[in-house]
């Protein structure tokens, strides 16, 4: 098993990192959560499938970006043996910024409202993670802190509004 799991809060750039830096990072965004049609029965099936697939992907990629929802973090911490999983999430006070990110990225129209409603619950779940954590500051994304997490350097030259020198070198661990 070679893959490192990075459990990332919504709107932190999982998809962008996996799409833009697929070759450099040898990574995948394993985030296919279906908000609109979720039900209690389906959630149990979805969660088991999501975690099983995450384990399988560890054999194929160096980095697997997954969501940092409470139910996923609970599974990571109990029985799925996810080793050195890191959790990335924003500071609690950045709620408004993250809700705006959710609105501007498109996708499921109800998601920004769900994010706003569940913000404290989801942040609490991330903060309670016993392992490696990284707390994002205003304007930061997953690509800004990947070096701090695992010593991986990626080129940020083509990222809008970012420069290679912007890569966070400060200790952001919670």
Secondary structure, DSSP 8 states (H G I E B T S, - for coil): ---EEEEE-TTSSHHHHHHHTHHHHTEEE-----STT--HHHHHHHHHHHHHHHHHHTTT-SEEEEE--HHHHHHHHTTS--TT-EEEEE-GGGHHHHHHHHHHH-S-TTHHHHHHHHHHHHHHHHHT-SSEEEEE-TT--HHHHHHHHH------TTSTT--GGGS--S----
